[in-house]
Amino acid sequence: MRTKLNASSNELRSSSINPSPTRRISANVRRPPPKANSRGPAFDVQLFLDSTGLGRRVTEFRGRETIFAQGDPANNVMYIQKGGVRLTVVSETGKEAVVATLGPGDFLGEGCLAGQSIRSATATTIALTTVLVVEKHVVIRVLHEEHEFSDRFIAYTLSRNARVEEDLIDQLFNSSEKRLARTLLLLARYGAQDQPQKVIANVSQEMLGEMIGTTRSRVNFFMNKFRKLGFIQYDGEIHVNKSLLSVVLHD
């Protein structure tokens, strides 16, 4: 699978699903993108990794390059400094599905900390990407010794799980137009604690189609529609305006 962008709160959030058989799930699921936490400055994971010597091994990847493949040994954790990664899985019949899209500030391959011995997905870059690579035993030691990092990592993991659930709901119940709008906002990091980058480079319409489960021609149709409405500017690079949120929030 080829891919997941770290969001922390309320603007692309899904409604909770009640398992009761009497509750119906709306086909139009509102999920505004997460807002920045205003309670105080966030713990600087990058600074911490650098200051403790954990971030010494830095690896750069070109666009569409495989970082690790499904079935590879799972023996380290990566932290994305720059760029983007998509996670994909392939079934025994050869069908591929996109699990998540990740960006700067996201961890990658952390399943090894929970006993995963091989990679359950394939990680592929979507642009020029730089990652810090930390060996599994080093991360485990730091999680035990550095409580602030441990708290931050647990919060990230919970947030990441919530977003995976949102992605699943998005695929099941929302139109391809809404899925595309949400993906563009996530790629532009709207709602992240740092400033959104607003410009998405080196992401083709074909790749966007693979991310949201539709064809390149449908992506082209909606991209032209978004451009005419002023939601994006599209000239090789994609400039995302916050007004694109109206597509996600519209019933």
Buried (B, 14 or more C-beta within 10 A) or exposed (E): BBBBBBBBBEBBBBEEEEEEEEEEEEEEBBBBBBBBEEEEEBBEBEEBBEEBEBBEEEEEBEBBBEBBBBEBEBBBBBBBBEBBBBBBBBEEEEEEBBBBBBBBBBBBBBBBBEEEEBBBBBBBBBBBBBBBBBBBEBBEEBBEEBEEBEEBBEBBBEBBEBBBEBBEBBBEBBBBBBBBBBBBBBBBBBBBBEEBBBEBBBBEBEBBBBBBEBEBEBBBBBBEBBBEEEBBBBEEEBBBBBEBBEBBBEE
